[in-house]
Amino acid sequence: MVDMLDLSGHLPEVVLAPGDVLVREGDPSGPVWVLVDGRLRVSKGGTEVNTITRTGAVIGEVSVLLGRDHGASVTAATTTRLRLAEDGAALLASEPVVMRLVAEGLARRLNFVTTYLADLKEQYGDAPGLAMVSDVLTTLSHHEQPTARPGSARDPDPDD
């Protein structure tokens, strides 16, 4: 079975030292990277939201697909090797199987989030602070508007 490591074998490799920033939240999109080995931390608004360790994982694809600035920062947690496609859009369009693998990765992430939220709703229902889970699930299943921006009742305009 062909995977992103096979399909990105022609790309140059870059090595990050622990603490090196690959992508800064708000930076313009363009490149796409494929993880060869190592561990990356993903943070949004200064809060760590994910760790990427899966060989062949694609980084930067969301901003390229949406034509938007990066929505999160990505930093090396360990020495990390990646393959770099300076023109991420060209890589994604290079072969249908590339786009299919990217779509599968995005679908896995969306499935994880919706399953997690459904579990929260089932376990905690109307607990204070979690009553909005139903609204979030509905919004995720019908969302076609521009990318959400951060904010909460506590801090409705975090960018101001």
C-alpha positions, 0 to 999 in steps of 0.5 A: 500500500502506498503512503505519504512517505512513499509519495514524498520520497522525492522531496528534500528533508529538513531537520528540526531541533527540539524547540524549533518552530515549524509553523507559527499561528497566523503565518501565511500558508504555502508549504506542506511537510510530511513527518518522517520521524520525531514528535511535533507539538501543535498549539492554538492560542498558546494552548497545546492541542495535539502531538503529532508522531505518526510517520507520514502525517501531513502538516500545513495541509489545512491552511493550504486547502482553505487558502488561509493563514496557519491556524495553529503553531507547530513546534518540534518536541524532539529532533524531527525529520520532515519532507518539505514541499515548498509549494504545498498546493502542487503536492496536494494536486500532484496525484489523486492518491495524495489528496485521498490520503490527506482527506483520510487524515482529515476525516480521522481527525474530524471523526475523533473530535465528533466522537469525543464530543458525543462521549462528553455529551453522553457522560456529562449531559447538562453539566455546567460548562458542557451544556454547549456540547450539543450545539458544537456537535450540530455546528460541526455537522452543518458548518460551511461558514468561514473558519471559526475564530477563538473566543469564549464568554470569558474572552469574546475578543481574544485578538483585541 
